[in-house]
Amino acid sequence: MFQKLLFITFLVLTNSVFAQNKMSINAEFPDYTNESLMLLQGDDGGVFVVANSSTDKEGKLTFDWDGEPGFYRISGKDGFVDFRMSGHKLEFSLSGSFKGGDLRFPDGDENNQYQYYLSEFSILNESISELHDDLKNQNEKDNLYKDLFTDYKKVKREKRSLLKDLWGSHIDSWSARFALAQQELMSDVKLKGQKAEDYYLKHFFDFFAFSDSLLAGTPIYYEKIGKYLKVRDLEGLIEIGNFKKIKDVIGNLFWLTELDPDSQKYLANYLMNKYPEETYTEVYHIITDAYRVLNTCEYVLNTRTIRNRISNYKQIKKGWQAPDIPLYHSLDGRIQSLSDVNSELTLVVVWSGSCRHSIEMLNEITDIYYTYKDSGLEVVAVSLDNNLNFWKEIISYNDFSWINACDTDGLNGTVASQFNIYVTPSLFLMDPSLKIVDVPQTVFQLEKQLIEIFK
């Protein structure tokens, strides 16, 4: 009962607290007159454009849109400014350029503290970088090298001290966490080649909290992941087809998000959008495999069967003809097989009542079902549970009102073998002729596809 009440409470909060509101920004950018700018925000699929606007001849800028408080970015040709809106309106000014200009927010607004931290880190990072480059061009035996090295060590200590202070004493403030998330530790100048690179990568996420709900899904979140992929030269690895190393890079990112399911979804959606199956088939499946390991329930089958099902599952894509599976123990007596379903679009969900990931996803799909039901969407949820009473209790408890069926033979049954099921939940979106339209891995992917189909 508690689980269901918790879910209902979450829905109420979602609809009330996070409802769309009239939002507005009034800013003054005197150094940017008659210039087009974009307002950006992140969600569980990446960064998107919220609105477009232009400064007038005096540099005044206005954005009006329907949205919600959160983290935003205003971006132009030569830079951007990040800030957090805690209310529905915000006013601020920028004197100078995006890079190095003076940002002023209302008194008491934590954005001022955030910009202060960023400027402090910027000064330190520039000094460290300049001294690092100077030292590489000097002879270690020269006095000038020794003086530069002393200065270099001093500045690095200052940065470490600031990092330690914010991480230890100010971590409860979003301004400190967001400023920390954008920092990395440069390797010591005496480390060369691979050792220097290994040090940098080892400490890349030292001050970045994947589990921070405020940070996840923001432009900073995706920018950090993008930077990591660039440092690991993922594009180069894809170009030469080094799938072993690609698997290591992707696997490491998902390992870092292991304790935070929401962050895993953001990461998976971002990567699947960046590397779609149509263009990057092998990379796409490396991503989905890494995600499914953490967000599905795996079952024990002999090694050969598992290997075959994993291989065959990857062949299920747009245009694949789904089998007309029998819907055993259907709670709707008129529906005995998949071809009996009368809908414009059918979502087949293979799940299990003993799998928490299945229950969580079905509860998320509930809202989607009622949104698109009248447009022609039907959901067919096929359970692999072997206890019919348990299965019926789960359906009744969660009020799953779509077409429900159960193959009590589980992973050895017709449904699992025909659809190459080796984990639950597994989703298949198909048209009236039972041809696959999409194989969504996340609810975000499902919603994205439905919006496109029913627009």
C-alpha positions as a printed Julia matrix, in Angstrom:
455×3 Matrix{Float64}:
   0.0     0.0     0.0
   2.84    2.37    0.88
   4.44    1.95   -2.55
   1.23    2.88   -4.34
   0.54    5.85   -2.06
   4.09    7.04   -2.63
   3.6     6.8    -6.39
   0.28    8.7    -6.25
   1.89   11.37   -4.07
   4.7    11.72   -6.61
   2.17   12.19   -9.42
   0.34   14.89   -7.45
   3.62   16.66   -6.75
   4.65   16.32  -10.37
   1.44   17.86  -11.64
   1.34   20.68   -9.09
   4.89   21.6    -8.22
   6.37   21.13  -11.67
   3.47   22.42  -13.73
   4.25   24.81  -16.58
   4.24   28.46  -15.53
   4.68   31.8   -17.24
   8.4    32.46  -16.98
  10.32   35.62  -17.88
  13.85   37.01  -17.94
  14.78   40.65  -18.31
  18.49   41.24  -18.8
  20.82   44.01  -19.87
  23.81   43.18  -22.1
  25.12   46.62  -23.17
  28.08   45.03  -25.0
  25.72   42.9   -27.1
  23.37   45.1   -29.12
  21.01   43.75  -31.78
  22.32   40.23  -31.23
  20.4    36.96  -31.44
  20.61   34.79  -28.31
  19.18   31.42  -27.26
  17.76   30.31  -23.94
  18.74   26.69  -23.27
  17.72   24.1   -20.71
  18.41   20.43  -20.16
  16.0    17.56  -19.59
  16.25   13.77  -19.45
  17.25   13.63  -23.12
  19.81   16.41  -23.5
  19.99   20.17  -24.0
  17.26   21.92  -25.98
  16.33   25.46  -27.04
  13.6    26.92  -24.84
  13.27   30.25  -26.65
  15.02   32.64  -29.01
  15.29   36.39  -28.58
  17.47   39.36  -29.53
  18.9    42.31  -27.65
  17.71   45.74  -28.75
  19.92   48.68  -29.67
  20.61   49.32  -25.98
  21.39   45.69  -25.19
  18.15   44.95  -23.38
  16.96   41.36  -23.62
  13.64   39.69  -22.78
  12.66   36.03  -22.76
   9.08   34.91  -22.11
   8.11   31.23  -22.14
   6.06   28.53  -20.44
   8.28   26.49  -18.15
   9.4    25.94  -14.6
  12.15   27.12  -12.25
  15.5    25.44  -12.76
  18.92   25.78  -14.33
  19.18   27.72  -17.6
  21.8    28.96  -20.04
  21.76   32.0   -22.34
  24.05   31.32  -25.28
  25.47   33.57  -28.0
  28.13   33.46  -30.7
  31.07   33.99  -28.35
  29.99   32.4   -25.1
  27.23   31.8   -22.61
  26.08   32.5   -19.08
  24.64   29.91  -16.7
  22.21   30.67  -13.9
  19.5    29.14  -11.78
  15.96   30.47  -11.52
  14.29   29.79   -8.18
  11.16   31.72   -9.16
   9.23   32.64  -12.29
  11.03   35.93  -13.0
  14.67   36.98  -13.05
  16.52   40.21  -13.79
  20.27   40.59  -14.16
  22.94   42.43  -16.13
  26.23   41.63  -17.86
  28.9    44.29  -18.25
  31.5    43.17  -20.76
  31.72   39.92  -22.67
  30.4    36.48  -21.77
  33.98   35.48  -21.03
  35.25   37.59  -18.17
  32.37   40.06  -17.96
  30.78   41.25  -14.74
  27.46   39.57  -14.01
  25.13   41.19  -11.5
  22.07   39.5   -10.05
  19.66   40.92   -7.42
  21.04   41.25   -3.87
  20.75   37.98   -1.97
  20.45   35.88   -5.14
  22.74   32.82   -4.92
  23.65   33.28   -8.59
  26.04   36.01   -7.4
  27.89   33.48   -5.25
  27.93   30.99   -8.11
  29.49   33.53  -10.48
  32.05   34.45   -7.81
  33.15   30.83   -7.45
  33.39   30.48  -11.24
  35.52   33.62  -11.54
  37.87   32.43   -8.77
  38.34   29.07  -10.46
  38.76   30.76  -13.84
  41.63   32.91  -12.56
  43.34   29.94  -10.92
  42.85   27.66  -13.94
  44.27   30.24  -16.34
  47.32   30.77  -14.1
  47.91   27.01  -13.76
  47.61   26.51  -17.51
  49.95   29.38  -18.38
  52.59   28.29  -15.85
  52.24   24.68  -17.01
  52.94   25.72  -20.61
  55.86   27.96  -19.59
  57.45   25.16  -17.58
  57.3    22.77  -20.53
  59.47   25.2   -22.5
  62.12   25.67  -19.8
  65.18   23.69  -18.77
  64.6    22.1   -15.37
  68.13   23.07  -14.29
  67.61   26.79  -14.9
  66.77   29.16  -12.06
  63.82   30.51  -14.04
  62.33   27.03  -14.1
  62.68   26.77  -10.33
  60.97   30.13   -9.8
  58.15   29.23  -12.19
  57.75   25.81  -10.57
  57.44   27.46   -7.14
  54.7    29.74   -8.47
  53.04   26.77  -10.18
  52.92   24.74   -6.97
  51.56   27.71   -5.08
  48.67   28.29   -7.48
  47.83   24.58   -7.55
  47.71   24.6    -3.74
  45.37   27.59   -3.83
  43.03   25.74   -6.19
  43.13   22.58   -4.07
  42.38   24.66   -0.99
  39.34   26.22   -2.69
  38.15   22.83   -3.92
  38.54   21.33   -0.47
  36.77   24.26    1.2
  33.77   24.15   -1.12
  33.52   20.36   -1.04
  33.8    20.21    2.73
  32.09   23.35    4.03
  29.73   24.59    1.32
  28.53   21.42   -0.36
  24.95   22.07    0.79
  24.72   25.12   -1.49
  23.9    24.55   -5.15
  26.29   27.34   -6.19
  29.26   25.47   -4.73
  28.21   22.11   -6.2
  27.67   23.52   -9.67
  31.0    25.38   -9.63
  32.78   22.24   -8.41
  31.14   20.11  -11.09
  32.91   22.16  -13.78
  36.39   21.61  -12.37
  39.1    19.07  -13.18
  42.57   18.48  -11.78
  45.43   19.06  -14.19
  48.27   16.57  -13.82
  51.59   17.69  -12.39
  53.95   19.17  -14.98
  56.46   16.41  -14.27
  54.02   13.74  -15.42
  54.42   13.11  -19.13
  52.47   11.35  -21.88
  50.23    8.49  -20.81
  50.88    9.06  -17.1
  49.61   12.63  -17.37
  46.53   11.5   -19.29
  45.82    8.69  -16.81
  46.01   11.14  -13.89
  43.64   13.59  -15.58
  41.08   10.88  -16.38
  41.34    9.31  -12.93
  40.36   12.59  -11.29
  38.02   13.87  -14.01
  34.84   13.35  -11.95
  36.32   13.93   -8.48
  34.06   16.92   -7.81
  31.12   15.95  -10.01
  28.18   14.3    -8.25
  26.17   12.18  -10.69
  23.59   11.69   -7.94
  22.94   15.44   -7.51
  19.3    15.82   -8.59
  19.77   19.54   -9.26
  22.79   18.94  -11.49
  21.5    15.92  -13.44
  20.05   16.85  -16.81
  21.42   20.41  -16.86
  23.62   21.82  -19.66
  26.59   21.48  -17.26
  25.81   17.78  -16.78
  25.8    17.04  -20.51
  28.75   19.34  -21.16
  30.83   17.4   -18.63
  29.92   14.05  -20.2
  30.65   15.43  -23.67
  34.04   16.68  -22.52
  34.86   13.29  -21.02
  33.95   11.51  -24.26
  36.14   13.97  -26.17
  39.08   13.41  -23.82
  38.63    9.65  -24.25
  38.53   10.24  -28.03
  35.32    8.27  -28.48
  34.84    9.65  -32.0
  38.32    8.43  -32.94
  37.62    5.01  -31.48
  34.38    4.81  -33.46
  36.19    5.82  -36.65
  38.69    2.96  -36.34
  36.1     0.52  -35.0
  37.81   -0.16  -31.68
  34.67   -1.51  -30.0
  36.54   -3.03  -27.07
  37.75    0.4   -25.94
  34.38    1.98  -26.75
  32.8    -0.59  -24.44
  35.28    0.37  -21.69
  34.54    4.09  -22.07
  30.74    3.66  -22.07
  30.85    1.04  -19.33
  32.91    3.31  -17.08
  30.41    6.15  -17.45
  27.5     3.9   -16.47
  29.52    2.48  -13.58
  29.92    6.03  -12.26
  26.11    6.47  -12.29
  25.42    3.06  -10.75
  23.88    4.4    -7.54
  21.55    6.87   -9.26
  18.89    5.45  -11.65
  17.76    8.91  -12.81
  21.28    9.83  -13.84
  21.55    6.52  -15.7
  18.44    7.4   -17.69
  19.78   10.88  -18.53
  23.08    9.36  -19.62
  21.43    6.6   -21.68
  19.05    8.99  -23.45
  21.84   11.45  -24.2
  24.13    8.78  -25.63
  21.36    7.06  -27.63
  20.38   10.41  -29.15
  24.01   11.17  -29.96
  24.69    7.72  -31.44
  21.4     6.51  -33.02
  21.04    2.88  -34.02
  20.54    3.68  -37.71
  24.01    5.27  -37.97
  26.0     3.74  -35.11
  24.5     0.27  -34.73
  27.35   -1.33  -32.77
  27.88    1.69  -30.52
  24.14    2.02  -29.89
  23.93   -1.57  -28.68
  26.96   -1.1   -26.43
  25.07    1.79  -24.83
  21.79   -0.12  -24.48
  23.59   -3.18  -23.1
  25.31   -1.07  -20.44
  22.02    0.58  -19.52
  20.0    -2.65  -19.43
  22.49   -4.31  -17.08
  21.72   -1.65  -14.45
  18.01   -1.11  -15.12
  16.55   -4.53  -15.81
  16.23   -7.85  -14.01
  18.43  -10.58  -15.46
  17.52  -14.25  -15.32
  19.42  -17.5   -15.23
  19.51  -19.39  -18.51
  22.18  -21.6   -19.99
  25.04  -19.67  -21.59
  24.22  -20.67  -25.14
  20.57  -19.62  -24.86
  21.5   -16.25  -23.36
  24.11  -15.64  -26.04
  21.63  -16.49  -28.8
  18.88  -14.32  -27.34
  21.16  -11.32  -26.89
  22.34  -11.67  -30.49
  18.82  -12.17  -31.86
  17.35   -9.34  -29.76
  19.7    -6.9   -31.48
  18.1    -7.87  -34.81
  14.71   -6.61  -33.61
  14.45   -3.14  -35.06
  12.15   -0.98  -37.19
  10.45   -3.1   -39.87
  10.95   -6.43  -38.08
   7.84   -8.6   -38.28
   6.73   -9.5   -34.77
   5.2   -12.94  -34.27
   1.5   -13.25  -33.51
   2.08  -14.55  -30.01
  -0.73  -16.12  -27.97
  -1.79  -14.0   -25.0
  -2.15  -16.69  -22.36
  -4.48  -16.06  -19.42
  -5.63  -12.76  -20.95
  -7.9   -10.87  -18.57
  -9.85   -9.69  -21.6
 -11.56  -12.81  -22.97
 -11.92  -11.26  -26.43
  -8.13  -10.88  -26.8
  -6.41  -14.23  -27.2
  -3.47  -13.27  -29.42
  -1.56  -10.17  -30.45
  -3.44   -9.93  -33.76
  -6.71   -9.59  -31.83
  -5.61   -6.18  -30.54
  -7.43   -3.42  -32.41
  -5.23   -0.31  -32.28
  -3.27    2.11  -34.43
  -0.18    1.45  -32.32
   0.53   -1.29  -29.8
   3.14   -1.2   -27.06
   4.08   -4.7   -25.9
   5.74   -4.74  -22.48
   7.27   -8.02  -21.32
   7.65   -7.8   -17.57
   7.66   -9.63  -14.24
   5.93   -8.82  -10.97
   9.05   -9.79   -9.03
  11.16   -7.25  -10.95
  11.08   -3.75   -9.39
  12.34   -2.21  -12.64
   9.28   -3.64  -14.38
   6.85   -2.18  -11.84
   8.55    1.22  -11.93
   8.43    1.37  -15.73
   4.81    0.22  -15.94
   3.81    2.91  -13.47
   5.56    5.49  -15.65
   3.84    4.13  -18.75
   0.42    4.5   -17.07
   0.35    8.28  -17.61
   1.52    7.87  -21.2
  -1.2     5.29  -21.85
  -4.0     7.62  -20.76
  -2.47   10.49  -22.74
  -2.41    8.59  -26.03
  -5.14    5.96  -25.58
  -7.78    7.99  -27.43
  -5.28    8.65  -30.23
  -4.93    4.93  -30.9
  -2.34    3.57  -28.47
  -2.9     0.24  -26.75
  -0.63   -1.4   -24.2
  -0.28   -5.16  -23.99
   1.58   -6.12  -20.82
   2.72   -9.75  -20.85
   4.01  -11.07  -17.54
   6.46  -13.94  -17.21
   5.35  -14.78  -13.67
   4.54  -18.43  -12.95
   2.1   -17.64  -10.13
  -1.19  -16.4   -11.56
  -2.57  -15.19   -8.22
   0.57  -13.15   -7.56
   0.37  -11.66  -11.07
  -3.31  -10.71  -10.64
  -2.58   -9.09   -7.27
   0.15   -6.93   -8.83
  -2.2    -5.81  -11.61
  -5.02   -5.0    -9.19
  -2.7    -3.28   -6.71
  -1.23   -0.99   -9.38
  -4.49   -0.59  -11.33
  -3.0    -1.6   -14.69
  -6.1    -1.28  -16.89
  -4.67   -2.12  -20.31
  -4.59   -5.6   -21.88
  -2.92   -7.97  -19.42
  -1.7   -11.5   -20.15
   0.65  -13.96  -18.49
   2.9   -16.68  -19.87
   3.47  -18.87  -16.83
   6.29  -20.75  -18.59
   8.42  -17.64  -18.01
  11.7   -17.43  -19.88
  11.12  -20.88  -21.34
   7.73  -19.89  -22.72
   6.51  -18.82  -26.15
   6.59  -15.05  -25.51
  10.14  -14.98  -24.14
  11.55  -17.22  -26.86
   9.72  -15.47  -29.74
  10.85  -12.0   -28.6
  14.31  -13.14  -27.43
  13.72  -11.96  -23.88
  16.62  -12.29  -21.45
  15.81   -9.32  -19.16
  12.68   -7.51  -17.99
  11.2    -5.08  -18.69
  11.47   -5.17  -22.5
   9.44   -2.87  -24.75
   8.29   -3.26  -28.38
   6.25   -0.67  -30.26
   4.42   -2.0   -33.32
   1.85   -1.06  -35.97
  -1.46   -2.9   -36.73
   0.36   -5.38  -39.01
   2.67   -6.24  -36.06
   5.68   -4.65  -37.71
   8.1    -3.05  -35.26
   8.03    0.75  -35.2
  10.59    1.14  -32.42
  12.28   -0.74  -29.58
  12.47    1.96  -26.88
  14.9     1.4   -24.04
  13.64    4.18  -21.78
  10.35    5.97  -21.14
  11.91    9.11  -22.64
  12.54    7.28  -25.91
   8.99    5.95  -25.87
   7.48    9.4   -25.31
   9.69   10.91  -27.99
   8.48    8.34  -30.51
   4.81    8.77  -29.56
   5.03   12.55  -29.85
   6.45   12.14  -33.33
   3.78    9.63  -34.38
   0.77   11.4   -32.91
   1.81   15.02  -33.56
